[in-house]
Amino acid sequence: MKKSLSLLLILLLISCNNRTPDSEKKAKEENRERIDSLQRLDQGPVSLSKSDADFLVEAASGGNMEIQLGHMAENKSTSEQVKAFGSMMIKDHEEGGEKLKRLAIAKNVILPDSISTEQQKQRDKLLKELNGDFDRAYMNLMVNDHRKDIREFQKAAKDATDSEVKAFAADQLPMLYKHLDSAEKILKRMGPGSIPVGAPPYE
């Protein structure tokens, strides 16, 4: 266990020192260029608006972030509840990610292959936390992150121009509500000294 944890930390530290370009920003730019090109050359109907494509890109990047941090929680946390929460993040967001990939292929949308630069900064900062400080920081991040996700998915479920994007956003909302409820309960059980629910995002 100690050996696997040390290996994970080494790999994460290496990734921190070799931070990749902002793949979320790059994917958005490529999708927008493709949409503009199709409209300009009149090469058939454009299936998605730029805002719908941006939503899919952000959803993919966010899901990748939840999976990476879930693995970190499994290895770094001192709490069985937090470890279990991390495992749930991995399972649920991997399943959601597969649905998203199928939708993106159908809509000819490029998805990011890694997390955004800002998310990398959040991950790197969280990596430095130890023991109970990690648990509190991770759960606080999960509360704030899922509140933000819910707002974005609610907006897409209501305002997306593509019916399948709307349906995907609506389909994922129950999972996000479940995650937020679990995160808030775990944070509350940490008692005095825990970062209060509703605190500013961990960044």
N, CA and C of each residue as an Amber inpcrd file, in Angstrom:
protein
   609
   0.8260000  -1.1980000   0.0000000   0.0000000   0.0000000   0.0000000
   0.8650000   1.2550000   0.0000000   1.8970000   1.2740000   0.8760000
   2.7880000   2.4270000   0.9430000   3.5190000   2.6170000  -0.3800000
   3.8990000   1.4840000  -1.0000000   4.6160000   1.5470000  -2.2630000
   3.7340000   2.1280000  -3.3600000   2.4660000   1.6850000  -3.4190000
   1.5520000   2.1760000  -4.4480000   1.2210000   3.6430000  -4.2240000
   1.1020000   4.0460000  -2.9530000   0.8200000   5.4430000  -2.6430000
   1.9900000   6.3190000  -3.0510000   3.2020000   5.8600000  -2.7590000
   4.3950000   6.6240000  -3.1300000   4.4890000   6.7750000  -4.6470000
   4.1700000   5.7010000  -5.3630000   4.2100000   5.7470000  -6.8220000
   3.2030000   6.7390000  -7.3570000   1.9810000   6.7500000  -6.7630000
   0.9470000   7.6800000  -7.1970000   1.4010000   9.1200000  -6.9930000
   1.9860000   9.3810000  -5.8210000   2.4460000  10.7300000  -5.5250000
   3.5530000  11.1710000  -6.4830000   4.4580000  10.2530000  -6.7890000
   5.5360000  10.5720000  -7.7290000   4.9690000  10.9200000  -9.0960000
   4.0100000  10.1150000  -9.5700000   3.4250000  10.3660000 -10.8810000
   2.6850000  11.6920000 -10.9160000   1.9740000  11.9910000  -9.8280000
   1.2520000  13.2510000  -9.7700000   2.1970000  14.4380000  -9.7150000
   3.2810000  14.2900000  -8.9700000   4.2640000  15.3660000  -8.8880000
   4.9350000  15.6050000 -10.2360000   5.2060000  14.5140000 -10.9440000
   5.7800000  14.6550000 -12.2820000   4.8170000  15.3990000 -13.2030000
   3.5370000  15.0540000 -13.1010000   2.5480000  15.7210000 -13.9520000
   2.4330000  17.1850000 -13.5900000   2.6510000  17.5150000 -12.3070000
   2.5870000  18.9080000 -11.8770000   3.7170000  19.7090000 -12.5030000
   4.8930000  19.0920000 -12.5830000   6.0610000  19.7900000 -13.1000000
   6.0580000  19.8620000 -14.6180000   5.2030000  19.0590000 -15.2410000
   5.1010000  19.0500000 -16.6970000   3.6530000  19.3370000 -17.0940000
   3.1570000  20.4540000 -16.6210000   1.7560000  20.7940000 -16.8360000
   1.4860000  20.9640000 -18.3260000   0.4270000  20.3270000 -18.7880000
   0.0750000  20.3900000 -20.1940000  -0.6480000  21.6960000 -20.4990000
  -0.6770000  22.0830000 -21.7740000  -1.4370000  23.2740000 -22.1640000
  -2.9080000  23.0910000 -21.8000000  -3.6510000  24.1790000 -21.8030000
  -5.0580000  24.1290000 -21.4150000  -5.8600000  23.4000000 -22.4910000
  -6.1060000  22.1070000 -22.2740000  -6.7930000  21.2940000 -23.2720000
  -8.2610000  21.6920000 -23.4070000  -8.8570000  22.2130000 -22.3280000
 -10.2530000  22.6530000 -22.4120000 -10.3670000  23.8500000 -23.3570000
  -9.4850000  24.8120000 -23.1810000  -9.4870000  25.9950000 -24.0480000
  -9.2160000  25.6030000 -25.5010000  -8.2620000  24.6950000 -25.7060000
  -7.9190000  24.2530000 -27.0630000  -9.1040000  23.5630000 -27.7300000
  -9.8030000  22.6810000 -26.9940000 -10.9600000  21.9730000 -27.5600000
 -12.0690000  22.9540000 -27.9330000 -12.3060000  23.9500000 -27.0850000
 -13.3330000  24.9530000 -27.3930000 -12.9890000  25.7070000 -28.6760000
 -11.7230000  26.1080000 -28.7970000 -11.2990000  26.8550000 -29.9830000
 -11.4480000  26.0180000 -31.2450000 -11.0800000  24.7290000 -31.1710000
 -11.1810000  23.8600000 -32.3460000 -12.6330000  23.6390000 -32.7480000
 -13.5070000  23.4800000 -31.7590000 -14.9250000  23.2940000 -32.0670000
 -15.5280000  24.5550000 -32.6880000 -15.1480000  25.7070000 -32.1570000
 -15.6780000  26.9630000 -32.6970000 -15.2030000  27.1900000 -34.1270000
 -13.9360000  26.8670000 -34.3820000 -13.4040000  27.0100000 -35.7410000
 -14.1310000  26.0780000 -36.7080000 -14.4180000  24.8770000 -36.2510000
 -15.1220000  23.9100000 -37.1020000 -16.5310000  24.3930000 -37.4070000
 -17.2200000  24.8950000 -36.3870000 -18.5790000  25.3950000 -36.5810000
 -18.5790000  26.5940000 -37.5230000 -17.6280000  27.5220000 -37.3250000
 -17.5300000  28.6920000 -38.1990000 -17.2620000  28.2760000 -39.6440000
 -16.3950000  27.2750000 -39.8030000 -16.0510000  26.8130000 -41.1420000
 -17.2580000  26.2190000 -41.8500000 -18.0270000  25.4160000 -41.1450000
 -19.2120000  24.8060000 -41.7410000 -20.2380000  25.8600000 -42.1310000
 -20.3860000  26.8600000 -41.2850000 -21.3480000  27.9200000 -41.5860000
 -20.8790000  28.7660000 -42.7640000 -19.5830000  29.0410000 -42.7970000
 -19.0260000  29.8970000 -43.8440000 -19.0580000  29.2130000 -45.2060000
 -18.7750000  27.9210000 -45.2350000 -18.7160000  27.1840000 -46.4950000
 -20.0340000  26.5240000 -46.8630000 -21.0080000  26.6340000 -45.9480000
 -22.3320000  26.0470000 -46.1800000 -22.2200000  24.5590000 -46.5040000
 -21.4690000  23.8340000 -45.6450000 -21.2710000  22.3920000 -45.8510000
 -22.2700000  21.5720000 -45.0200000 -23.5140000  21.8310000 -45.2470000
 -24.5320000  21.0840000 -44.5330000 -24.8840000  21.7310000 -43.2070000
 -25.9100000  21.2350000 -42.5460000 -26.3620000  21.8300000 -41.2890000
 -25.3490000  21.6550000 -40.1610000 -25.2360000  22.6720000 -39.3260000
 -24.3790000  22.5980000 -38.1460000 -25.2190000  22.0330000 -37.0110000
 -24.7810000  20.9130000 -36.4540000 -25.6250000  20.2060000 -35.4860000
 -25.6920000  20.8810000 -34.1270000 -24.6180000  21.5920000 -33.7570000
 -24.5850000  22.1980000 -32.4230000 -24.2470000  23.6750000 -32.4870000
 -24.7730000  24.4220000 -31.5240000 -24.3510000  25.8040000 -31.3500000
 -23.0100000  25.8040000 -30.6320000 -22.3310000  26.9430000 -30.6600000
 -21.0530000  27.0500000 -29.9630000 -21.2310000  26.8650000 -28.4600000
 -22.3200000  27.3880000 -27.9200000 -22.5560000  27.2570000 -26.4740000
 -22.8060000  25.8070000 -26.0750000 -23.5040000  25.0510000 -26.9280000
 -23.7240000  23.6300000 -26.6480000 -22.3990000  22.8660000 -26.6850000
 -21.5630000  23.1760000 -27.6790000 -20.2610000  22.5090000 -27.7780000
 -19.3860000  22.8580000 -26.5780000 -19.4250000  24.1250000 -26.1570000
 -18.6590000  24.5440000 -24.9800000 -19.1100000  23.7900000 -23.7340000
 -20.4100000  23.5920000 -23.6010000 -20.9320000  22.8630000 -22.4400000
 -20.3970000  21.4410000 -22.4070000 -20.3830000  20.7650000 -23.5450000
 -19.8820000  19.3940000 -23.5910000 -18.3990000  19.3400000 -23.2410000
 -17.6410000  20.3180000 -23.7150000 -16.2100000  20.3790000 -23.4030000
 -16.0130000  20.5760000 -21.8970000 -16.7470000  21.5180000 -21.3070000
 -16.6160000  21.7860000 -19.8760000 -17.0600000  20.5890000 -19.0430000
 -18.1070000  19.9110000 -19.4950000 -18.5840000  18.7310000 -18.7770000
 -17.5310000  17.6260000 -18.7920000 -16.8580000  17.4580000 -19.9230000
 -15.8100000  16.4370000 -20.0240000 -14.6290000  16.7740000 -19.1250000
 -14.2150000  18.0310000 -19.1570000 -13.0860000  18.4620000 -18.3250000
 -13.4180000  18.3080000 -16.8450000 -14.6410000  18.6900000 -16.4650000
 -15.0590000  18.5530000 -15.0720000 -15.1250000  17.1040000 -14.6290000
 -15.6330000  16.2370000 -15.5010000 -15.6880000  14.8230000 -15.1610000
 -14.3060000  14.2220000 -14.9930000 -13.3760000  14.6130000 -15.8670000
 -11.9950000  14.1380000 -15.7380000 -11.3840000  14.5790000 -14.4070000
 -11.6920000  15.8070000 -14.0060000 -11.1900000  16.3320000 -12.7350000
 -11.7230000  15.5040000 -11.5560000 -13.0170000  15.2000000 -11.5780000
 -13.6150000  14.4290000 -10.4870000 -12.9780000  13.0400000 -10.3890000
 -12.6700000  12.4430000 -11.5270000 -12.0580000  11.1140000 -11.5310000
 -10.6410000  11.1760000 -10.9660000  -9.8580000  12.1590000 -11.4010000
  -8.4900000  12.2900000 -10.8870000  -8.4890000  12.5180000  -9.3770000
  -9.3520000  13.4070000  -8.9050000  -9.3890000  13.6910000  -7.4670000
  -9.9730000  12.5170000  -6.6850000 -10.8560000  11.7550000  -7.3280000
 -11.3850000  10.5650000  -6.6700000 -10.2920000   9.5560000  -6.3860000
  -9.3860000   9.3630000  -7.3580000  -8.2440000   8.4680000  -7.1480000
  -7.3330000   9.0180000  -6.0470000  -7.1660000  10.3340000  -6.0120000
  -6.3430000  10.9360000  -4.9790000  -6.9590000  10.6900000  -3.5960000
  -8.2830000  10.8240000  -3.5010000  -8.9690000  10.6040000  -2.2280000
  -8.8180000   9.1580000  -1.7700000  -8.9180000   8.2130000  -2.7060000
  -8.7570000   6.8020000  -2.3540000  -7.3890000   6.5370000  -1.7290000
  -6.3770000   7.2380000  -2.1850000  -5.0080000   6.9830000  -1.7390000
  -4.5350000   7.8650000  -0.5860000  -5.0310000   9.1060000  -0.5090000
  -4.5190000  10.0520000   0.4810000  -5.3970000  10.1860000   1.7250000
  -6.6830000   9.9110000   1.5990000  -7.5940000  10.1820000   2.7030000
  -7.3480000   9.2640000   3.9060000  -7.6100000   9.8120000   5.0920000
  -7.5490000   9.0260000   6.3230000  -8.9440000   8.5900000   6.7650000
  -9.9590000   8.9540000   5.9980000 -11.3500000   8.6630000   6.3420000
 -11.9450000   7.6500000   5.3790000 -12.5730000   6.6190000   5.9140000
 -13.2240000   5.6260000   5.0660000 -14.3810000   6.2490000   4.2900000
 -15.0740000   7.2190000   4.9120000 -16.1720000   7.8940000   4.2130000
 -15.6610000   8.6780000   3.0080000 -14.5500000   9.3660000   3.1930000
 -13.9860000  10.1600000   2.1040000 -13.4550000   9.2330000   1.0070000
 -12.8130000   8.1330000   1.3920000 -12.3450000   7.1560000   0.4090000
 -13.5220000   6.6160000  -0.4150000 -14.6240000   6.2940000   0.2760000
 -15.8010000   5.7650000  -0.4100000 -16.4050000   6.8130000  -1.3410000
 -16.3900000   8.0730000  -0.9040000 -16.8890000   9.1520000  -1.7500000
 -16.0280000   9.2620000  -3.0130000 -14.7070000   9.1820000  -2.8350000
 -13.8120000   9.2260000  -3.9830000 -14.0860000   8.0960000  -4.9560000
 -14.3460000   6.9030000  -4.4410000 -14.6580000   5.7570000  -5.3020000
 -15.9560000   5.9910000  -6.0730000 -16.9380000   6.5960000  -5.4010000
 -18.2030000   6.9110000  -6.0680000 -17.9820000   7.9170000  -7.1960000
 -17.1060000   8.8970000  -6.9520000 -16.8010000   9.8770000  -7.9970000
 -16.2180000   9.1950000  -9.2320000 -15.2960000   8.2730000  -9.0040000
 -14.6600000   7.5680000 -10.1270000 -15.7030000   6.7860000 -10.9180000
 -16.4870000   5.9820000 -10.2250000 -17.4700000   5.1250000 -10.8890000
 -18.5110000   5.9500000 -11.6500000 -19.1220000   6.9180000 -10.9680000
 -20.2220000   7.6760000 -11.5830000 -19.7400000   8.5580000 -12.7310000
 -18.5990000   9.2020000 -12.5460000 -18.1350000  10.1060000 -13.5970000
 -17.5230000   9.3470000 -14.7770000 -17.0240000   8.1610000 -14.5450000
 -16.5880000   7.3400000 -15.6820000 -17.7920000   6.9120000 -16.5120000
 -18.8710000   6.5440000 -15.8390000 -20.0870000   6.1590000 -16.5540000
 -20.6690000   7.3530000 -17.3110000 -20.7180000   8.5140000 -16.6360000
 -21.2020000   9.7120000 -17.3030000 -20.3030000  10.1180000 -18.4590000
 -19.0030000   9.9140000 -18.2850000 -18.0500000  10.2510000 -19.3300000
 -18.2370000   9.4210000 -20.5810000 -18.6010000   8.1550000 -20.4200000
 -18.8410000   7.3030000 -21.5830000 -20.0590000   7.7920000 -22.3620000
 -21.1040000   8.2040000 -21.6620000 -22.2880000   8.7630000 -22.3280000
 -21.9190000  10.0370000 -23.0720000 -21.1070000  10.8580000 -22.4220000
 -20.6880000  12.1180000 -23.0280000 -19.8550000  11.8710000 -24.2840000
 -18.9610000  10.9020000 -24.2450000 -18.1300000  10.5950000 -25.4140000
 -18.9860000  10.1520000 -26.5940000 -19.9850000   9.3070000 -26.3180000
 -20.8610000   8.8560000 -27.4020000 -21.6220000  10.0310000 -28.0120000
 -22.0860000  10.9440000 -27.1580000 -22.8110000  12.1200000 -27.6440000
 -21.8890000  13.0230000 -28.4610000 -20.6640000  13.2130000 -27.9730000
 -19.7090000  14.0720000 -28.6790000 -19.3680000  13.5110000 -30.0540000
 -19.2150000  12.1930000 -30.1530000 -18.9350000  11.5640000 -31.4470000
 -20.1020000  11.7930000 -32.4070000 -21.3100000  11.6260000 -31.8880000
 -22.4990000  11.8080000 -32.7250000 -22.6370000  13.2480000 -33.2060000
 -22.1960000  14.1860000 -32.3830000 -22.3260000  15.6110000 -32.7160000
 -21.0470000  16.1950000 -33.3070000 -20.0500000  15.3510000 -33.5200000
 -18.7880000  15.7970000 -34.1230000 -18.1220000  16.8920000 -33.2860000
 -18.0870000  16.6700000 -31.9780000 -17.4900000  17.6290000 -31.0480000
 -16.1830000  17.0560000 -30.5030000 -15.1500000  17.8900000 -30.4870000
 -13.8570000  17.5020000 -29.9180000 -13.8930000  17.7280000 -28.4160000
 -13.5160000  16.7150000 -27.6400000 -13.4660000  16.8300000 -26.1880000
 -12.0100000  16.9530000 -25.7260000 -11.7740000  17.5960000 -24.5960000
 -10.4020000  17.7220000 -24.0860000  -9.8670000  16.3790000 -23.6230000
  -8.5520000  16.1870000 -23.7630000  -7.9490000  14.9240000 -23.3400000
  -7.3400000  15.0160000 -21.9490000  -7.4500000  16.1900000 -21.3080000
  -6.9830000  16.3470000 -19.9270000  -7.7500000  17.4910000 -19.2810000
  -7.4560000  17.7810000 -18.0280000  -8.1650000  18.8280000 -17.3140000
  -7.6020000  20.1980000 -17.6760000  -8.3520000  21.2530000 -17.3380000
  -7.9430000  22.6070000 -17.6770000  -6.7730000  23.0630000 -16.8030000
  -6.1610000  24.1640000 -17.1990000  -5.0430000  24.7140000 -16.4250000
  -5.4790000  25.0910000 -15.0180000  -6.6560000  25.6860000 -14.8890000
  -7.1560000  26.0670000 -13.5650000  -7.4080000  24.8310000 -12.7120000
  -7.9510000  23.7970000 -13.3130000  -8.1870000  22.5580000 -12.5740000
  -6.8710000  21.9060000 -12.1640000  -5.8570000  22.0090000 -13.0060000
  -4.5380000  21.4850000 -12.6450000  -4.0030000  22.1930000 -11.4010000
  -4.2240000  23.5020000 -11.3200000  -3.7780000  24.2660000 -10.1480000
  -4.5000000  23.7980000  -8.8870000  -5.8120000  23.5620000  -9.0020000
  -6.5800000  23.0700000  -7.8610000  -6.0880000  21.7000000  -7.4220000
  -5.8470000  20.8280000  -8.4020000  -5.3470000  19.4820000  -8.1030000
  -3.9820000  19.5400000  -7.4210000  -3.1040000  20.3930000  -7.9420000
  -1.7560000  20.4850000  -7.3970000  -1.7750000  20.9960000  -5.9600000
  -2.6440000  21.9630000  -5.6850000  -2.7500000  22.4970000  -4.3300000
  -3.2980000  21.4400000  -3.3730000  -4.2920000  20.7020000  -3.8420000
  -4.8800000  19.6590000  -3.0070000  -3.8740000  18.5570000  -2.7090000
  -3.0070000  18.2670000  -3.6550000  -1.9950000  17.2320000  -3.4910000
  -1.0600000  17.5170000  -2.3200000  -0.8610000  18.7900000  -2.0090000
   0.0570000  19.1850000  -0.9470000  -0.5540000  19.0530000   0.4490000
  -1.8820000  18.9110000   0.5260000  -2.5380000  18.7910000   1.8260000
  -2.2640000  17.4190000   2.4290000  -2.1850000  17.3630000   3.7570000
  -1.8750000  16.1280000   4.4660000  -3.0010000  15.7280000   5.4100000
  -3.2020000  14.4130000   5.5390000  -4.0930000  13.8190000   6.5410000
  -5.4630000  14.4820000   6.5540000  -5.9000000  14.9240000   7.7500000
  -7.2280000  15.5000000   7.8860000  -7.4020000  16.7800000   7.1080000
  -6.3200000  17.5360000   6.9180000  -6.4080000  18.7510000   6.1140000
  -6.7840000  18.4260000   4.6750000  -6.2760000  17.3040000   4.1690000
  -6.6490000  16.8860000   2.8160000  -8.1400000  16.5690000   2.7640000
  -8.6300000  15.8100000   3.7490000 -10.0400000  15.4120000   3.7490000
 -10.9510000  16.6350000   3.7310000 -10.6640000  17.6020000   4.5780000
 -11.5020000  18.8040000   4.6540000 -11.4300000  19.6070000   3.3600000
 -10.2050000  19.7810000   2.8510000 -10.0350000  20.5550000   1.6220000
 -10.7220000  19.8640000   0.4380000 -10.5900000  18.5430000   0.3500000
 -11.2010000  17.7910000  -0.7440000 -12.7170000  17.8820000  -0.6930000
 -13.2920000  17.6750000   0.4930000 -14.7510000  17.6980000   0.5920000
 -15.2990000  19.1050000   0.3710000 -14.5800000  20.1190000   0.8100000
 -15.0090000  21.4880000   0.5470000 -15.0090000  21.7610000  -0.9570000
 -13.9600000  21.2960000  -1.6280000 -13.8830000  21.4570000  -3.0790000
 -15.0350000  20.7380000  -3.7630000 -15.3720000  19.5380000  -3.2860000
 -16.4510000  18.7690000  -3.8800000 -17.7980000  19.4560000  -3.7090000
 -18.0240000  20.0750000  -2.5540000 -19.2780000  20.8000000  -2.3380000
 -19.3860000  21.9610000  -3.3160000 -18.3690000  22.7940000  -3.3550000
 -18.4080000  23.9690000  -4.2200000 -18.4320000  23.5950000  -5.6950000
 -17.6760000  22.5660000  -6.0590000 -17.6110000  22.1430000  -7.4490000
 -18.9530000  21.6060000  -7.9300000 -19.6140000  20.8140000  -7.0960000
 -20.8950000  20.2490000  -7.5140000 -22.0110000  21.2890000  -7.5140000
 -21.9340000  22.2840000  -6.6580000 -22.8970000  23.3830000  -6.7430000
 -22.7670000  24.0940000  -8.0830000 -21.5360000  24.3310000  -8.4910000
 -21.2770000  24.9860000  -9.7860000 -21.7560000  24.0910000 -10.9310000
 -21.4480000  22.7940000 -10.8550000 -21.8650000  21.8620000 -11.9080000
 -23.3820000  21.8390000 -12.0510000 -24.0770000  21.8070000 -10.9250000
 -25.5380000  21.7470000 -10.9670000 -26.1040000  22.9760000 -11.6710000
 -25.5620000  24.1480000 -11.3730000 -26.0310000  25.3580000 -12.0500000
 -25.8220000  25.2630000 -13.5560000 -24.6570000  24.7670000 -13.9640000
 -24.3450000  24.6740000 -15.3900000 -25.2040000  23.6240000 -16.0970000
 -25.4230000  22.4830000 -15.4460000 -26.2310000  21.4360000 -16.0640000
 -27.7070000  21.8220000 -16.0910000 -28.1710000  22.5420000 -15.0650000
 -29.5470000  23.0350000 -15.0930000 -29.7570000  23.9850000 -16.2650000
 -28.7890000  24.8640000 -16.4750000 -28.8890000  25.8280000 -17.5750000
 -28.9060000  25.1010000 -18.9200000 -28.0400000  24.1000000 -19.0740000
 -27.9970000  23.3570000 -20.3350000 -29.2830000  22.5650000 -20.5480000
 -29.8130000  21.9820000 -19.4820000 -31.0470000  21.2050000 -19.5890000
 -32.2220000  22.0890000 -20.0110000 -32.1130000  23.3670000 -19.7000000
 -33.1820000  24.3110000 -20.0420000 -32.9240000  25.0410000 -21.3550000
 -31.6850000  25.4770000 -21.5790000 -31.4000000  26.4130000 -22.6620000
 -30.6400000  25.8490000 -23.8540000 -30.0970000  24.6350000 -23.7640000
 -29.3450000  24.0870000 -24.8990000 -30.2300000  24.0500000 -26.1420000
 -29.6280000  24.3330000 -27.2920000 -30.4120000  24.3490000 -28.5260000
 -30.6030000  22.9530000 -29.1130000 -29.7240000  22.0380000 -28.7420000
 -29.8110000  20.6660000 -29.2460000 -30.5680000  19.7920000 -28.2510000
 -31.5440000  19.0400000 -28.7110000 -32.3980000  18.2430000 -27.8250000
 -31.6210000  17.1380000 -27.1110000 -30.6160000  16.5570000 -27.7800000
 -29.8410000  15.4860000 -27.1520000 -28.8890000  16.0260000 -26.0870000
 -28.3850000  17.2350000 -26.3010000 -27.5670000  17.8750000 -25.2720000
 -28.4350000  18.1920000 -24.0580000 -29.6330000  18.6880000 -24.2990000
 -30.5860000  18.9460000 -23.2150000 -30.8480000  17.6730000 -22.4200000
 -31.1030000  16.5940000 -23.1360000 -31.4240000  15.3170000 -22.4860000
 -30.2380000  14.8090000 -21.6700000 -29.0270000  14.9480000 -22.1990000
 -27.8340000  14.5190000 -21.4590000 -27.6890000  15.3050000 -20.1670000
 -27.8410000  16.6160000 -20.2460000 -27.7100000  17.4570000 -19.0530000
 -28.7470000  17.0790000 -18.0030000 -29.9830000  16.8730000 -18.4340000
 -31.0500000  16.5010000 -17.4980000 -30.7860000  15.1240000 -16.8920000
 -30.2550000  14.2110000 -17.6920000 -29.9640000  12.8460000 -17.2300000
 -28.8960000  12.8250000 -16.1350000 -27.9450000  13.7580000 -16.2040000
 -26.8370000  13.7750000 -15.2460000 -27.1640000  14.5070000 -13.9520000
 -28.2090000  15.3120000 -13.9430000 -28.5170000  16.1160000 -12.7600000
 -28.7900000  15.2970000 -11.4960000 -29.5610000  14.2040000 -11.5520000
 -29.7730000  13.4260000 -10.3220000 -28.4700000  12.9330000  -9.7010000
 -27.5170000  12.5230000 -10.5240000 -26.2190000  12.0810000 -10.0270000
 -25.4940000  13.2280000  -9.3290000 -25.5270000  14.4060000  -9.9250000
 -24.8460000  15.5590000  -9.3360000 -25.4790000  15.9720000  -8.0150000
 -26.7970000  15.9110000  -7.9470000 -27.4890000  16.2100000  -6.6790000
 -27.1090000  15.2010000  -5.5990000 -27.0000000  13.9390000  -5.9980000
 -26.6010000  12.8930000  -5.0460000 -25.2000000  13.1510000  -4.5210000
 -24.2960000  13.5310000  -5.3960000 -22.9210000  13.8130000  -4.9960000
 -22.8580000  15.0090000  -4.0530000 -23.6140000  16.0610000  -4.3710000
 -23.6150000  17.2490000  -3.5160000 -24.1570000  16.9170000  -2.1330000
 -25.2410000  16.1670000  -2.0850000 -25.8300000  15.7920000  -0.7940000
 -24.8440000  14.9780000   0.0370000 -24.1680000  14.0190000  -0.5890000
 -23.1930000  13.1960000   0.1300000 -22.0130000  14.0360000   0.6150000
 -21.5240000  14.9360000  -0.2260000 -20.3850000  15.7760000   0.1450000
 -20.7260000  16.6860000   1.3140000 -21.9090000  17.2720000   1.2820000
 -22.3190000  18.1690000   2.3730000 -22.4480000  17.4050000   3.6930000
 -22.9840000  16.1920000   3.6260000 -23.1380000  15.3950000   4.8430000
 -21.7830000  15.0010000   5.4200000 -20.8520000  14.6030000   4.5710000
 -19.5180000  14.2190000   5.0510000 -18.8140000  15.4170000   5.6650000
 -18.9050000  16.5670000   5.0090000 -18.2570000  17.7770000   5.5240000
 -18.8520000  18.1700000   6.8750000 -20.1610000  18.0320000   7.0060000
 -20.8180000  18.3730000   8.2630000 -20.3720000  17.4450000   9.3860000
 -20.1790000  16.1580000   9.0810000 -19.7650000  15.1910000  10.1010000
 -18.3400000  15.4320000  10.5850000 -17.5600000  16.1710000   9.8230000
 -16.1860000  16.4570000  10.2480000 -16.1400000  17.3560000  11.4670000
 -17.2350000  18.0400000  11.7370000 -17.3630000  18.7830000  12.9860000
 -16.4970000  20.0230000  13.0640000 -16.2220000  20.4810000  14.3030000
 -15.4350000  21.7010000  14.5230000 -14.0950000  21.6340000  13.8030000
 -13.7570000  22.7550000  13.1930000 -12.4830000  22.8080000  12.4880000
 -12.6010000  22.4790000  11.0180000 -13.7780000  21.9530000  10.6050000
 -13.9520000  21.6650000   9.1920000 -14.2300000  22.9690000   8.4570000
 -13.9520000  22.9740000   7.1690000 -14.2240000  24.1440000   6.3580000
 -15.7300000  24.2290000   6.1760000 -16.3680000  25.3240000   6.5170000
 -17.8280000  25.3860000   6.4740000 -18.3970000  25.2510000   5.0820000
 -19.5440000  24.5860000   4.9940000 -20.2470000  24.4850000   3.7370000
 -20.6260000  25.8920000   3.2980000 -20.3910000  26.1770000   2.0230000
 -20.6740000  27.5050000   1.5290000 -19.4580000  28.3960000   1.5210000
 -18.3140000  27.8460000   1.9750000 -17.0690000  28.6190000   1.9490000
 -16.6810000  28.8680000   0.4950000 -15.8290000  29.8750000   0.2540000
 -15.3970000  30.1430000  -1.1160000 -14.7490000  28.9090000  -1.7200000
 -14.8220000  28.7540000  -3.0430000 -14.2020000  27.5870000  -3.6890000
 -12.7440000  27.4480000  -3.3110000 -12.3030000  26.2140000  -3.2570000
 -10.9120000  25.9110000  -2.9000000 -10.0520000  26.1640000  -4.1070000
  -9.4100000  27.3350000  -4.1470000  -8.5800000  27.6600000  -5.3080000
  -7.4990000  28.6190000  -4.9190000
